[in-house]
Amino acid sequence: MKVPKSLSCSRQVYSSPLKMQLDYGSSYVSQMLVLEMLSSGLYDKHMERTRTRLKQKRDFLLQLLNRHLADYAMWSKPSGGFFIWVAFNSNIDTRKLFKECLNSGVLINPGFIYHDHHHTVRLSFAYPSFEEMEEGILTMKALLADYG
């Protein structure tokens, strides 16, 4: 693409419609920050720390599930992502469980919101702390015990 003479000065390019077409309007400072992170290796280091932390949290949630919910459900170890899908062994009313968990301060993602109607929930391990995950699993266990 040929740049018109009226836009050839860099100061004008960064305030022009051409800039909007080339980078959708992201700021020059943001672009320079990303360039520095990518070229210096900081991004790779950040991603490695993030992957390590997510694996630790995933493994912790899997331990909690094995220890507390093995009598109620099944799941598999995800190789990536931020969630573990849990499928209940019996016809657990996940709408009711969702409401009861929410009233107890625990947020679960029932499968029906993802068009899965097989008595499933999707549990996140990315955002909650280790303590919050443990509290959530113990709360869910207590609620499931009431199902008989």
PASEMAR-317718 format. One record per residue: residue number from 1; chain; x, y, z of N, C-alpha, C, O in turn. Coordinates in pm, 1 decimal, decimal comma. Each point is the difference from the previous one (the first is absolute). Layout:
BEGIN
nr_kette_n.u_n.v_n.w_ca.u_ca.v_ca.w_c.u_c.v_c.w_o.u_o.v_o.w
NUM_A_X_Y_Z_X_Y_Z_X_Y_Z_X_Y_Z .
...
END
This chain:
BEGIN
nr_kette_n.u_n.v_n.w_ca.u_ca.v_ca.w_c.u_c.v_c.w_o.u_o.v_o.w
1_A_84,9_-117,1_0,0_-84,9_117,1_0,0_89,4_123,4_0,0_94,0_9,4_78,9 .
2_A_-122,8_82,1_-165,0_75,7_124,7_-7,6_-62,5_101,2_95,2_-121,3_21,1_0,1 .
3_A_207,0_41,1_81,0_-46,4_99,8_95,7_-7,4_134,7_-69,9_98,3_42,6_-60,5 .
4_A_-212,2_25,6_67,2_-10,3_133,0_-61,1_99,2_96,1_63,9_31,2_-11,7_118,5 .
5_A_18,6_107,0_-197,5_96,8_96,9_51,3_-52,1_72,2_122,6_77,5_33,6_89,5 .
6_A_-205,5_-9,5_-83,9_-56,4_72,8_114,1_10,7_-79,8_129,0_-15,0_55,9_108,7 .
7_A_41,0_-186,7_-119,2_10,6_-83,4_119,1_140,7_-52,4_22,3_20,9_-83,3_88,3 .
8_A_75,7_129,5_-165,7_133,3_-57,4_6,0_76,7_37,5_126,5_92,7_-72,1_37,1 .
9_A_-126,4_179,1_29,2_65,2_36,7_125,7_-51,6_-91,8_110,4_-121,0_-17,7_13,4 .
10_A_210,7_-40,8_65,7_-41,4_-98,3_100,9_-99,7_57,4_100,0_-87,7_-72,4_47,0 .
11_A_98,9_200,6_-13,6_-95,7_58,5_93,3_-139,4_-1,8_-58,8_-97,5_-23,7_71,3 .
12_A_87,5_48,1_-198,5_-129,9_-0,4_-64,2_-54,2_-142,3_-14,8_-120,5_-22,1_12,4 .
13_A_208,7_-74,1_-38,7_-44,3_-137,9_-16,8_-67,4_-49,6_126,9_-101,4_-69,6_-7,3 .
14_A_155,7_103,9_123,3_-55,6_-51,6_124,2_-131,1_66,4_39,1_-66,2_-44,9_93,5 .
15_A_28,4_148,4_-161,9_-130,2_60,5_27,5_-91,6_-8,0_-121,1_-100,6_70,6_-6,7 .
16_A_134,2_-154,8_-87,4_-74,6_-2,7_-125,5_-93,0_-119,3_-9,7_8,6_-95,2_77,6 .
17_A_-98,4_103,0_-175,9_-84,5_-116,7_-28,8_83,2_-120,5_-45,2_-41,7_-114,5_17,6 .
18_A_160,9_140,8_-76,6_85,9_-110,1_-41,9_41,8_-83,8_120,4_0,3_-122,9_-8,1 .
19_A_34,7_186,2_118,6_37,5_-73,8_120,1_-115,4_-88,2_44,6_20,2_-115,2_38,4 .
20_A_-139,7_169,1_-43,7_-116,6_-77,1_40,6_-14,3_-123,4_-88,4_-33,4_-107,6_49,7 .
21_A_57,7_120,9_-177,7_-11,7_-113,1_-91,2_110,8_-102,7_22,1_-21,7_-119,2_-21,7 .
22_A_138,6_162,7_63,9_114,0_-90,8_16,5_-0,8_-73,5_133,6_39,8_-116,3_6,3 .
23_A_-84,2_181,7_99,9_10,4_-63,6_132,2_-125,6_14,4_85,2_4,9_-23,1_120,8 .
24_A_-114,5_59,7_-180,0_-129,8_12,0_68,4_4,2_95,9_117,8_-79,8_-13,0_92,9 .
25_A_170,5_108,1_-95,0_-1,4_107,8_96,4_68,4_-26,8_132,6_-15,1_79,7_92,6 .
26_A_90,1_-189,1_-79,5_69,7_-21,6_127,1_107,2_107,0_16,4_55,9_48,9_-98,2 .
27_A_-28,3_-13,6_222,0_91,1_111,0_25,3_144,0_-36,8_-33,4_39,7_-116,4_6,7 .
28_A_35,0_215,2_-41,7_142,1_-17,1_-31,8_74,2_-54,7_122,5_85,6_-87,5_-13,2 .
29_A_-117,9_138,4_130,5_65,8_-46,4_123,1_-27,3_-148,7_21,7_91,3_-75,1_34,3 .
30_A_-214,7_32,2_-53,8_-32,9_-142,5_14,3_77,5_-83,4_-100,0_50,0_-107,4_33,5 .
31_A_-39,8_155,8_-154,8_73,8_-74,0_-101,9_147,8_-12,0_36,5_60,0_-105,6_-19,5 .
32_A_-2,5_210,1_71,0_141,4_-3,0_39,1_21,8_-93,4_119,8_101,6_-68,9_8,2 .
33_A_-196,5_67,6_82,7_7,6_-89,0_115,0_-3,3_-146,1_-44,5_78,9_-81,9_47,2 .
34_A_-170,0_50,5_-137,5_-8,6_-136,6_-52,8_127,0_-36,0_-74,8_50,8_-111,1_14,6 .
35_A_1,5_203,1_-94,6_124,8_-25,0_-72,5_112,9_-32,2_97,4_76,4_-94,2_-21,5 .
36_A_-66,5_171,6_126,8_106,2_-23,8_100,5_-18,2_-135,0_68,3_96,8_-74,1_17,7 .
37_A_-219,5_41,7_20,7_-24,7_-128,9_65,8_35,2_-117,0_-91,7_59,6_-98,2_44,2 .
38_A_-96,3_108,8_-170,8_27,3_-108,7_-93,2_148,9_-11,4_-33,8_54,4_-110,3_-5,2 .
39_A_10,0_222,2_-17,3_140,1_-4,2_-42,7_96,4_-27,5_115,6_110,1_-49,9_-23,3 .
40_A_-148,6_81,0_146,9_90,1_-19,5_113,9_-13,2_-137,4_64,9_83,7_-37,6_82,1 .
41_A_-186,7_-37,1_-117,5_-21,8_-129,8_62,7_-89,5_6,5_123,3_-30,0_-103,2_60,1 .
42_A_-12,8_223,3_-22,1_-85,9_14,0_117,9_-133,3_-72,3_-19,3_-53,2_-58,0_94,6 .
43_A_-0,1_61,1_-214,8_-127,0_-66,4_-26,6_13,6_-150,7_17,6_-85,7_-63,4_61,6 .
44_A_192,1_6,4_-115,0_22,6_-144,2_14,1_13,4_-39,4_147,4_-54,7_-101,8_42,4 .
45_A_127,1_182,0_34,9_14,2_-27,5_144,0_-135,7_8,9_70,3_-32,8_-83,6_84,2 .
46_A_-45,0_184,9_-119,4_-132,8_16,3_59,1_-88,3_-120,7_-33,0_-69,0_-52,7_87,3 .
47_A_71,6_9,6_-212,6_-83,0_-113,6_-40,7_43,6_-128,7_69,6_-84,5_-82,1_35,4 .
48_A_213,0_63,4_-15,5_47,8_-119,6_69,5_-47,0_-0,3_145,4_-43,7_-103,1_51,0 .
49_A_52,5_218,6_15,8_-50,2_10,3_138,0_-150,4_-24,4_5,1_-49,4_-66,9_90,7 .
50_A_-23,0_121,3_-188,1_-144,6_-17,6_-4,9_-35,8_-147,2_-20,4_-87,9_-52,1_68,7 .
51_A_154,7_-15,3_-161,9_-27,1_-142,1_-23,9_29,3_-83,5_124,8_-77,7_-88,8_35,1 .
52_A_188,7_117,0_31,3_37,4_-73,5_121,3_-105,4_18,8_107,7_-41,2_-96,5_64,4 .
53_A_-1,9_218,7_-44,8_-100,8_29,3_102,3_-133,4_-67,4_-32,8_-64,6_-56,1_88,5 .
54_A_23,6_61,5_-214,3_-125,6_-64,0_-38,7_6,0_-151,7_19,3_-98,6_-60,4_42,2 .
55_A_211,6_-1,3_-72,0_14,6_-144,3_22,3_-9,1_-32,0_148,8_-62,8_-98,7_38,2 .
56_A_124,9_181,3_46,1_-7,7_-21,4_145,4_-144,5_9,3_47,1_-45,6_-82,7_79,0 .
57_A_-25,6_182,4_-127,0_-138,6_19,6_42,0_-90,2_-110,5_-54,3_-89,7_-47,1_69,9 .
58_A_113,2_5,7_-194,1_-77,3_-111,2_-56,9_21,6_-126,2_82,7_-95,5_-69,5_34,5 .
59_A_220,6_40,4_-3,2_31,3_-121,5_75,9_-58,5_6,0_140,9_-43,4_-102,1_53,4 .
60_A_42,0_219,3_6,3_-58,8_15,7_132,5_-150,6_-26,7_-4,4_-53,9_-69,6_86,1 .
61_A_-13,4_125,5_-187,1_-143,9_-23,5_-12,7_-28,3_-147,7_-26,7_-97,0_-54,1_53,1 .
62_A_178,2_-11,1_-132,7_-16,9_-143,7_-23,5_15,9_-79,2_130,7_-74,5_-95,0_24,3 .
63_A_170,3_133,4_58,6_16,5_-65,4_131,1_-123,4_19,0_86,0_-46,6_-93,9_64,5 .
64_A_-6,1_215,1_-63,5_-121,4_27,3_77,9_-116,9_-83,7_-50,0_-75,1_-56,9_79,3 .
65_A_60,4_49,9_-209,3_-107,9_-80,4_-57,3_16,1_-146,8_37,7_-96,7_-64,9_39,6 .
66_A_217,0_12,9_-51,7_25,5_-140,0_35,3_-28,5_-27,3_147,5_-55,4_-104,1_35,0 .
67_A_93,1_196,9_49,6_-16,4_-17,4_143,9_-145,6_15,6_44,4_-45,3_-70,7_90,0 .
68_A_-28,2_163,2_-152,8_-130,9_36,5_53,5_-120,8_-36,1_-86,5_-109,9_-16,9_52,9 .
69_A_127,5_4,7_-183,6_-117,3_-19,7_-85,1_2,7_-129,2_-81,5_-84,2_-18,8_-87,8 .
70_A_178,6_-69,6_115,2_11,1_-124,0_-78,4_-126,1_-86,2_10,8_-31,0_-74,1_-93,3 .
71_A_-41,5_82,1_203,5_-123,3_-78,1_15,9_-118,0_59,0_-77,6_-101,9_-66,4_-18,8 .
72_A_116,2_190,1_-25,4_-111,8_70,4_-63,3_15,4_20,1_-150,5_-99,2_17,8_-70,6 .
73_A_224,5_-20,4_20,6_20,0_43,4_-138,0_125,6_-59,5_-62,4_79,4_-67,6_65,5 .
74_A_-64,6_95,5_-194,7_118,8_-39,1_-77,2_52,3_124,6_-72,9_-73,3_96,6_-21,3 .
75_A_199,5_-101,2_-15,7_64,0_107,9_-74,9_126,4_-55,7_-60,7_40,3_-112,2_30,6 .
76_A_21,6_189,3_-115,5_129,1_-38,3_-56,3_95,7_117,7_14,6_-41,2_114,7_17,0 .
77_A_167,4_-145,9_-23,9_104,1_101,9_13,1_14,1_74,7_-132,4_37,3_-59,4_-101,2 .
78_A_-66,9_189,3_101,4_13,8_74,6_-124,7_147,7_24,9_-32,4_81,1_21,5_90,1 .
79_A_-47,5_-24,7_-217,5_138,7_25,8_-39,5_26,9_148,8_-17,6_114,8_40,9_-17,2 .
80_A_-219,0_39,3_21,3_14,9_144,2_-12,2_-127,3_68,6_44,7_-91,7_-63,8_51,8 .
81_A_87,1_192,0_-72,0_-119,2_75,8_34,1_-2,8_44,6_144,3_102,0_0,7_69,0 .
82_A_-222,3_37,1_-24,1_-18,9_57,9_132,6_-107,5_-70,4_80,7_-34,6_45,0_109,3 .
83_A_-19,5_-156,1_-161,8_-117,4_-61,7_61,0_13,5_-151,5_7,0_74,7_-62,5_-75,3 .
84_A_-150,2_6,6_168,8_-17,4_-145,0_8,2_-149,7_-26,3_-9,3_-79,0_55,2_76,5 .
85_A_41,2_-140,7_-171,9_-139,8_-41,2_-12,6_-25,2_-114,5_96,1_74,6_-97,9_2,5 .
86_A_-179,4_110,8_76,3_-37,5_-101,0_98,1_-137,8_-53,8_-39,7_-95,1_76,1_-18,1 .
87_A_86,5_-208,7_5,0_-126,8_-65,3_-35,0_-47,2_-80,3_120,4_70,5_-89,4_46,8 .
88_A_-188,8_120,8_3,0_-52,8_-67,5_118,6_-47,2_-140,7_-34,1_-50,9_-25,1_-109,3 .
89_A_68,6_-66,5_205,0_-37,6_-140,0_-18,2_-150,9_-21,5_0,8_-49,9_-94,9_-60,4 .
90_A_-21,1_181,6_127,6_-145,4_-14,5_7,5_-65,9_125,0_-57,3_67,8_94,0_-41,6 .
91_A_-198,9_-94,3_40,0_-74,9_110,2_-58,6_-4,8_120,3_93,6_-105,5_34,9_52,9 .
92_A_218,6_26,6_-33,9_7,5_120,9_82,7_-65,8_114,2_-75,8_28,9_22,3_-117,6 .
93_A_-115,8_48,3_184,1_-63,4_117,6_-58,6_101,2_114,7_5,1_14,0_66,6_102,6 .
94_A_55,9_-44,3_-213,1_107,3_100,0_0,9_-53,0_143,0_10,3_72,5_89,4_43,7 .
95_A_-198,1_-66,7_-83,2_-58,5_133,1_20,9_-14,3_27,9_149,4_33,1_108,4_48,0 .
96_A_-82,4_-207,2_23,6_-16,4_12,8_145,1_136,3_10,9_67,2_19,7_84,1_87,8 .
97_A_75,0_-169,4_-128,9_134,4_4,3_57,5_65,1_135,2_-25,1_64,6_55,7_88,7 .
98_A_-81,7_-2,4_-210,6_53,1_131,7_-32,7_-53,1_105,6_96,6_77,0_79,5_54,0 .
99_A_-208,6_-78,5_-32,3_-61,5_98,8_89,4_46,9_-17,5_143,7_28,6_98,0_68,9 .
100_A_-20,8_-222,8_-23,8_45,2_-25,9_137,3_145,9_40,7_18,4_36,0_58,7_102,0 .
101_A_47,2_-89,6_-200,2_140,7_40,7_8,0_11,1_152,2_1,4_73,6_57,2_80,4 .
102_A_-146,8_6,7_-169,3_3,8_146,0_-7,7_-44,2_62,6_131,6_61,4_96,4_45,9 .
103_A_-167,5_-149,8_16,1_-46,6_50,3_129,6_102,6_-22,7_110,5_-2,5_67,5_102,9 .
104_A_92,8_-163,0_-125,0_106,4_-28,2_97,5_130,0_71,0_-35,9_102,5_-22,6_64,3 .
105_A_-105,7_108,2_-166,4_118,5_76,4_-37,9_95,3_-72,5_-93,1_116,2_38,7_-12,5 .
106_A_-164,7_-144,5_-53,6_83,5_-77,6_-90,9_-60,4_7,7_-139,6_-118,6_-27,2_-18,6 .
107_A_200,3_64,1_-78,9_-47,7_9,7_-137,2_49,0_-120,0_-79,8_120,3_-23,1_-12,5 .
108_A_-214,9_-52,6_-41,0_29,9_-109,2_-91,7_-64,5_33,5_-133,5_-91,3_82,2_-6,8 .
109_A_138,1_-145,0_-97,3_-58,7_18,6_-132,5_-72,6_-127,8_-37,7_63,0_-95,9_-44,5 .
110_A_-195,3_93,1_61,5_-73,6_-122,2_-34,4_3,7_-24,7_-150,3_-2,2_93,7_-79,8 .
111_A_7,8_-220,6_42,8_11,8_-36,5_-140,0_-111,2_53,0_-87,9_21,5_24,3_-118,7 .
112_A_-140,5_-5,7_175,0_-112,0_43,3_-84,1_22,4_136,6_-63,0_-58,6_28,8_-104,3 .
113_A_140,6_55,7_163,5_25,4_130,0_-62,8_87,6_-15,1_-124,4_11,5_92,8_-80,1 .
114_A_50,2_-210,2_64,3_78,9_-32,3_-119,9_-74,0_-101,6_-87,5_60,2_-64,8_-85,6 .
115_A_-189,0_52,0_107,6_-85,8_-93,3_-75,0_37,1_-145,5_24,0_-22,9_-85,1_-85,9 .
116_A_80,1_56,1_202,4_29,4_-137,7_39,8_-99,9_-35,1_110,1_4,3_57,8_108,6 .
117_A_-91,4_-149,5_-135,6_-106,7_-33,8_94,3_21,5_-137,9_62,5_-95,6_-74,2_22,6 .
118_A_220,6_40,9_4,9_32,9_-131,8_54,8_48,0_8,7_145,1_89,5_-74,7_39,7 .
119_A_-146,3_162,4_37,7_33,2_11,0_142,5_149,5_26,3_19,1_69,8_-74,2_69,1 .
120_A_-23,4_180,9_-131,7_141,5_36,7_6,2_17,2_141,1_54,0_-92,4_81,4_-1,4 .
121_A_213,2_-55,2_48,9_41,3_135,2_36,2_142,0_20,4_-52,2_76,8_-94,8_-16,1 .
122_A_-45,4_218,4_-9,0_133,9_37,9_-45,1_61,5_81,2_112,4_-50,9_106,1_35,8 .
123_A_160,5_-155,9_19,7_65,3_66,9_112,5_127,5_69,3_-47,1_83,8_-60,2_-67,2 .
124_A_-70,9_185,8_102,9_117,5_78,0_-38,7_109,6_-14,6_104,4_-27,0_-0,2_120,1 .
125_A_150,9_-12,1_-166,7_113,5_1,9_91,4_92,2_118,2_-28,5_98,7_18,8_71,2 .
126_A_-128,2_60,5_-172,6_88,1_110,6_-37,4_-11,0_118,1_95,7_101,5_54,3_43,7 .
127_A_-221,9_-15,1_-11,5_-19,4_121,5_79,1_4,0_-23,1_151,4_68,1_75,1_69,9 .
128_A_-137,6_-174,9_-16,8_-5,4_-11,4_146,5_134,5_-39,4_61,4_83,4_-65,0_-63,0 .
129_A_-65,9_106,8_187,4_120,2_-38,2_75,1_-12,2_-146,1_42,6_-106,5_-60,4_-13,1 .
130_A_214,2_4,9_63,3_-2,6_-136,5_51,7_-102,9_-12,8_111,8_-74,1_-98,1_6,6 .
131_A_70,5_196,9_79,9_-93,8_-1,7_112,4_-144,1_7,3_-48,7_-86,8_-70,7_51,1 .
132_A_61,5_155,6_-149,4_-135,9_12,1_-54,2_-44,6_-128,7_-68,5_-116,2_-39,3_9,8 .
133_A_209,1_-25,9_-79,1_-35,8_-127,2_-63,7_-35,5_-104,1_105,4_-97,8_-73,2_-14,8 .
134_A_176,9_66,8_120,7_-27,6_-99,0_104,6_-133,7_29,2_68,1_-79,6_-91,0_23,2 .
135_A_56,1_215,6_8,0_-126,7_38,5_62,3_-117,6_-32,5_-92,0_-103,6_-47,8_46,1 .
136_A_119,5_73,4_-174,5_-106,4_-27,5_-95,5_-30,3_-148,5_-12,4_-116,7_-38,9_-4,3 .
137_A_219,1_-44,1_-1,4_-20,5_-144,3_-11,6_-63,4_-55,3_127,6_-87,8_-86,0_-6,8 .
138_A_131,4_134,4_122,1_-59,6_-45,6_126,2_-146,3_42,4_10,0_-83,4_-75,9_49,3 .
139_A_52,3_195,4_-95,4_-138,8_46,8_-0,9_-84,5_-86,4_-92,8_-110,3_-41,5_35,5 .
140_A_163,2_14,8_-154,6_-73,6_-82,9_-94,5_-19,5_-140,8_55,9_-107,1_-58,3_-16,8 .
141_A_207,5_3,5_81,9_-11,6_-133,1_60,2_-112,4_-2,9_103,2_-80,1_-93,5_2,6 .
142_A_74,4_195,7_82,1_-104,8_6,5_101,8_-138,4_9,5_-64,1_-94,9_-62,4_47,3 .
143_A_83,7_139,1_-153,0_-128,0_12,3_-69,4_-38,4_-130,4_-70,0_-116,9_-38,4_0,3 .
144_A_212,8_-28,4_-59,1_-27,0_-127,5_-66,9_-39,7_-108,3_98,7_-78,5_-88,8_-33,3 .
145_A_132,1_95,3_154,6_-35,1_-98,1_102,8_-148,8_6,6_32,3_-60,4_-100,5_37,5 .
146_A_1,4_219,3_-52,1_-143,6_16,6_25,6_-86,5_-66,7_-107,1_-119,2_-22,3_21,0 .
147_A_180,5_-9,7_-137,0_-75,9_-65,4_-106,5_-24,2_-148,3_29,9_-82,7_-64,6_-64,5 .
148_A_156,7_11,0_163,9_-22,2_-137,5_42,3_82,0_-94,7_-71,8_-8,0_-120,2_25,2 .
END
